């Protein structure tokens, strides 16, 4: 059986599977230097990690939905009403306080990040002969790889990083629960390794991309949340391991993997330097959004206005969050038809 690459071995290894391993290697090789950068968190660090990867990947969804005429017509009601619903929910949540709003969004974001790893794992398992136990063990492994670090975050002492804002997650420090969770986690991962080794020998086939995704997920989440207690390291592992694979998946499957006829209005991406135009569009939209955040809300990295918009936050924050919130929810639907 051939390896079930999404695109090609080289591109999958570099852009989908590789980011987790690459970033983790950099962290171990240049840990002292990263600590120095953390102490002098710069505009360029924010620009590269937050704007050009984290925010940009949100807008990659446009190339699967709003920018594709056929897809838009198929999902017209969902694509029109979901952003409106997100905006209304945002206003309601923010009316109870900004922490309620950001806490809710943080939990939704965590679920989205976990489900993306599950989605990649299932894509790479699509050609396997599935049994109930094989699917169950794979699912258990990917959810343990992501779930244990998050539970560790909830039940451990205060971490030096946040998803969005401080105190966004419910916290209950308890060493006994942490010890129990560790042994459950270890047991699941041992079960997965033993079962995978047995099946690989039995079938004379080892699924490289699927097992690499599970390993990369386990390593990046464990070291990013449990092992290291550092804001920049968490951001590097969290953002790069999530954003780059998603942008690559959209490009490989929704642009390069389609004919000019299927692309319709986006057919120019096949005739010109499509990858550069694709990246350029994402970066431009991402920077535009983040500029609005800085101008109206944060005033941290870009400050050009002395006007106080605080009285408008109940509308501005939910409105500016609509693309992100919509991406989290929409992503749970748009890939389901893919085999």
C-alpha positions as CSV (number, residue, x, y, z in Angstrom):
1,X,0.0,0.0,0.0
2,X,1.2,3.5,-0.9
3,X,1.7,6.1,1.8
4,X,-1.4,8.3,1.9
5,X,0.1,11.7,1.4
6,X,-2.3,14.6,1.0
7,X,-0.2,16.2,-1.7
8,X,3.3,14.8,-2.1
9,X,5.8,13.3,0.3
10,X,8.2,16.3,0.2
11,X,5.5,19.0,0.5
12,X,3.6,17.1,3.2
13,X,6.7,16.6,5.2
14,X,7.8,20.2,5.0
15,X,4.5,22.1,5.3
16,X,2.0,19.9,7.1
17,X,3.9,17.4,9.2
18,X,7.3,19.1,9.5
19,X,6.4,22.4,11.3
20,X,5.9,20.8,14.7
21,X,9.3,18.9,14.6
22,X,11.1,21.9,13.0
23,X,10.0,24.4,15.6
24,X,10.7,22.0,18.5
25,X,14.2,21.4,17.2
26,X,14.8,25.1,17.0
27,X,13.6,25.5,20.5
28,X,16.1,22.9,21.9
29,X,19.0,24.2,19.8
30,X,18.4,27.9,20.6
31,X,16.6,27.8,23.9
32,X,18.8,30.5,25.5
33,X,18.4,32.8,22.5
34,X,14.6,32.3,22.5
35,X,14.6,33.3,26.2
36,X,16.4,36.5,25.2
37,X,13.8,37.2,22.5
38,X,11.1,36.5,25.1
39,X,12.5,39.1,27.4
40,X,12.5,41.6,24.5
41,X,9.3,40.7,22.8
42,X,9.5,42.7,19.6
43,X,7.2,44.2,17.0
44,X,8.7,41.8,14.4
45,X,8.0,38.7,16.6
46,X,4.4,39.8,16.9
47,X,4.2,40.6,13.2
48,X,5.6,37.2,12.0
49,X,3.9,34.8,14.5
50,X,0.6,36.5,15.3
51,X,-0.2,38.4,12.1
52,X,1.5,36.5,9.3
53,X,0.7,33.0,10.6
54,X,-2.0,33.0,13.2
55,X,-4.3,35.6,11.7
56,X,-3.4,34.8,8.1
57,X,-4.4,31.2,8.4
58,X,-7.9,32.2,9.4
59,X,-8.4,33.8,6.0
60,X,-7.2,30.7,4.1
61,X,-10.7,29.5,4.7
62,X,-11.9,32.2,2.1
63,X,-10.2,30.1,-0.7
64,X,-12.5,27.2,0.2
65,X,-15.7,29.2,0.7
66,X,-16.4,32.8,0.0
67,X,-13.9,33.1,-2.9
68,X,-15.3,30.0,-4.7
69,X,-18.5,30.8,-6.5
70,X,-19.8,27.2,-6.6
71,X,-19.0,26.6,-2.9
72,X,-20.6,29.8,-1.9
73,X,-23.8,28.9,-3.8
74,X,-23.8,25.4,-2.2
75,X,-23.4,26.9,1.4
76,X,-25.0,30.3,0.8
77,X,-27.2,30.4,3.9
78,X,-24.5,29.1,6.2
79,X,-21.9,31.5,4.8
80,X,-24.2,34.5,5.1
81,X,-25.8,33.9,8.5
82,X,-22.9,32.3,10.4
83,X,-20.9,35.5,10.7
84,X,-24.0,37.4,11.7
85,X,-24.7,34.8,14.4
86,X,-21.1,35.0,15.6
87,X,-21.4,38.8,15.9
88,X,-24.7,38.6,17.8
89,X,-23.3,36.0,20.2
90,X,-20.1,38.1,20.6
91,X,-22.1,41.1,21.7
92,X,-24.2,39.1,24.1
93,X,-21.1,37.5,25.7
94,X,-19.2,40.8,25.8
95,X,-22.2,42.5,27.6
96,X,-21.4,40.1,30.6
97,X,-17.8,41.4,30.5
98,X,-14.7,41.1,28.3
99,X,-13.4,38.1,30.3
100,X,-16.6,36.1,29.6
101,X,-16.2,36.9,25.9
102,X,-12.5,35.9,25.7
103,X,-13.0,32.8,27.9
104,X,-15.8,31.5,25.6
105,X,-13.7,32.2,22.5
106,X,-10.6,30.5,24.1
107,X,-12.5,27.3,24.8
108,X,-13.9,27.3,21.2
109,X,-10.4,27.9,19.9
110,X,-9.0,25.0,21.9
111,X,-11.7,22.7,20.5
112,X,-10.9,24.0,17.0
113,X,-7.1,23.4,17.4
114,X,-7.7,19.9,18.7
115,X,-10.2,19.0,15.9
116,X,-7.7,20.2,13.3
117,X,-5.2,17.6,14.5
118,X,-7.9,15.0,14.5
119,X,-8.8,16.0,10.9
120,X,-5.2,15.6,9.7
121,X,-4.9,12.3,11.4
122,X,-8.1,11.0,9.8
123,X,-7.0,12.3,6.3
124,X,-3.8,10.3,6.6
125,X,-5.7,7.2,7.8
126,X,-8.2,7.4,4.9
127,X,-6.7,4.5,2.9
128,X,-6.3,2.2,5.8
129,X,-8.5,-0.9,6.4
130,X,-10.4,0.4,9.4
131,X,-11.8,-1.6,12.3
132,X,-13.6,-0.3,15.4
133,X,-10.6,-0.9,17.6
134,X,-8.1,0.8,15.2
135,X,-10.2,3.9,14.8
136,X,-10.8,3.9,18.6
137,X,-7.1,3.7,19.4
138,X,-6.1,6.4,16.8
139,X,-8.8,8.7,18.2
140,X,-7.7,8.0,21.7
141,X,-4.1,8.8,20.9
142,X,-4.8,12.1,19.1
143,X,-7.2,13.3,21.8
144,X,-4.8,12.3,24.6
145,X,-2.0,14.1,22.8
146,X,-4.0,17.3,22.9
147,X,-6.3,16.8,25.9
148,X,-3.7,15.9,28.5
149,X,-1.7,19.1,28.0
150,X,-4.8,21.2,28.2
151,X,-6.0,19.4,31.4
152,X,-2.5,19.9,32.8
153,X,-2.9,23.6,32.1
154,X,-6.3,23.7,34.0
155,X,-5.1,21.7,37.0
156,X,-1.5,22.9,37.4
157,X,-0.1,26.1,38.9
158,X,-0.3,29.3,36.9
159,X,1.4,29.2,33.5
160,X,3.4,32.1,32.0
161,X,1.3,32.1,28.9
162,X,-2.4,32.6,27.9
163,X,-4.4,31.7,24.9
164,X,-5.9,35.2,24.6
165,X,-6.1,36.9,28.0
166,X,-5.2,36.2,31.6
167,X,-7.6,34.0,33.7
168,X,-9.5,32.9,30.6
169,X,-9.6,29.2,31.7
170,X,-11.2,27.8,34.8
171,X,-8.3,26.7,37.1
172,X,-8.2,24.2,39.9
173,X,-4.7,23.3,41.1
174,X,-4.6,19.7,42.3
175,X,-1.5,17.6,42.2
176,X,-3.4,14.3,42.8
177,X,-5.5,14.9,39.6
178,X,-2.4,15.8,37.7
179,X,-0.6,12.5,38.7
180,X,-3.7,10.5,37.8
181,X,-4.0,12.3,34.4
182,X,-0.3,11.6,33.7
183,X,-0.7,7.9,34.2
184,X,-3.8,7.7,32.1
185,X,-2.0,9.7,29.4
186,X,1.0,7.5,29.5
187,X,-1.1,4.3,29.4
188,X,-3.0,5.6,26.3
189,X,0.2,6.5,24.5
190,X,1.9,3.1,25.4
191,X,-1.3,1.3,24.1
192,X,-1.1,3.3,20.9
193,X,2.6,2.5,20.3
194,X,2.2,-1.3,21.1
195,X,-0.9,-1.6,18.9
196,X,0.7,0.4,16.0
197,X,3.8,-1.7,16.2
198,X,1.7,-5.0,16.2
199,X,-0.4,-3.8,13.2
200,X,2.6,-2.6,11.2
201,X,4.4,-6.0,11.6
202,X,1.1,-7.9,10.8
203,X,0.3,-5.8,7.7
204,X,3.9,-5.1,6.7
205,X,3.0,-1.5,6.4
206,X,3.8,1.6,8.5
207,X,1.7,4.7,7.9
208,X,4.4,7.3,8.0
209,X,2.2,10.5,7.7
210,X,-0.5,9.4,10.1
211,X,1.9,8.3,12.8
212,X,4.0,11.4,12.2
213,X,1.0,13.7,12.7
214,X,0.2,11.9,16.0
215,X,3.8,12.1,17.2
216,X,4.2,15.7,16.1
217,X,1.0,16.7,17.9
218,X,2.0,14.9,21.1
219,X,5.4,16.5,21.1
220,X,4.3,20.1,20.3
221,X,1.5,20.1,22.7
222,X,3.4,18.4,25.6
223,X,6.5,20.6,25.3
224,X,4.6,23.8,24.5
225,X,2.3,23.5,27.5
226,X,3.6,21.0,30.0
227,X,7.4,20.8,29.7
228,X,8.2,24.5,29.0
229,X,6.6,27.3,30.9
230,X,7.4,30.1,28.4
231,X,5.1,32.5,26.5
232,X,7.2,32.6,23.3
233,X,7.8,28.9,23.2
234,X,4.1,28.2,23.6
235,X,3.3,30.7,20.9
236,X,5.8,29.2,18.5
237,X,4.6,25.6,18.9
238,X,1.0,26.6,19.1
239,X,0.8,29.0,16.2
240,X,3.3,27.6,13.7
241,X,2.2,23.9,14.2
242,X,-1.4,25.0,13.6
243,X,-1.3,27.8,11.0
244,X,1.2,26.7,8.4
245,X,-0.3,23.2,7.9
246,X,-3.7,24.7,7.5
247,X,-2.6,27.2,4.9
248,X,-0.7,24.5,3.1
249,X,-3.7,22.1,3.1
250,X,-6.0,24.8,1.6
251,X,-3.5,25.6,-1.1
252,X,-2.7,22.0,-2.0
253,X,-6.3,20.8,-2.1
254,X,-8.3,23.8,-3.1
255,X,-6.0,25.6,-5.5
256,X,-3.2,23.4,-6.8
257,X,-5.4,20.3,-6.7
258,X,-8.1,21.8,-8.9
259,X,-8.3,22.6,-12.6
260,X,-8.8,26.2,-13.9
261,X,-12.4,25.4,-14.7
262,X,-13.1,24.2,-11.1
263,X,-11.3,27.3,-9.7
264,X,-13.5,29.7,-11.7
265,X,-12.7,33.3,-10.6
266,X,-9.5,32.0,-8.9
267,X,-8.2,30.4,-12.1
268,X,-5.5,33.1,-12.4
269,X,-3.8,31.3,-9.5
270,X,-3.0,28.5,-11.9
271,X,-1.6,30.7,-14.6
272,X,0.7,33.0,-12.6
273,X,2.8,32.6,-9.4
274,X,-0.2,31.2,-7.6
275,X,1.5,30.4,-4.3
276,X,3.0,33.9,-4.0
277,X,-0.3,35.5,-4.8
278,X,-2.1,33.3,-2.3
279,X,0.3,34.1,0.5
280,X,0.3,37.8,-0.5
281,X,-3.5,38.0,-0.2
282,X,-3.5,36.2,3.2
283,X,-0.8,38.5,4.6
284,X,-2.5,41.7,3.3
285,X,-5.9,40.8,4.8
286,X,-4.3,39.6,8.0
287,X,-2.3,42.8,8.5
288,X,-5.4,44.9,7.7
289,X,-7.4,43.1,10.3
290,X,-4.6,43.4,12.9
291,X,-4.2,47.0,12.1
292,X,-7.9,47.6,13.0
293,X,-7.4,45.7,16.3
294,X,-4.4,47.8,17.2
295,X,-6.2,51.0,16.1
296,X,-9.5,50.4,17.9
297,X,-8.7,48.0,20.7
298,X,-5.1,47.1,21.7
299,X,-2.9,50.1,20.9
300,X,0.2,48.0,21.8
301,X,2.2,47.4,18.6
302,X,0.7,50.1,16.5
303,X,-0.5,53.3,18.1
304,X,-1.5,56.2,15.9
305,X,-4.7,57.4,17.5
306,X,-5.3,59.1,20.9
307,X,-9.1,58.8,20.6
308,X,-10.7,56.7,23.3
309,X,-12.8,53.9,21.8
310,X,-13.5,52.2,25.1
311,X,-17.3,53.0,25.0
312,X,-17.5,51.2,21.7
313,X,-15.7,48.0,22.7
314,X,-19.0,46.0,23.1
315,X,-19.4,46.3,19.3
316,X,-15.9,46.7,18.1
317,X,-14.4,43.6,19.8
318,X,-17.2,41.2,18.7
319,X,-17.1,42.7,15.2
320,X,-13.4,42.3,14.8
321,X,-13.6,38.8,16.2
322,X,-16.1,37.7,13.5
323,X,-13.6,36.3,11.0
324,X,-11.8,34.3,13.7
325,X,-15.0,33.1,15.4
326,X,-16.6,32.2,12.0
327,X,-13.4,30.3,11.0
328,X,-13.6,28.2,14.2
329,X,-17.2,27.2,13.6
330,X,-17.1,27.0,9.8
331,X,-14.1,24.7,9.7
332,X,-16.2,22.0,11.4
333,X,-18.4,21.8,8.3
334,X,-16.4,22.6,5.1
335,X,-14.1,19.6,5.3
336,X,-16.7,16.9,6.0
337,X,-17.3,16.1,2.4
338,X,-13.7,15.4,1.7
339,X,-12.6,11.8,1.5
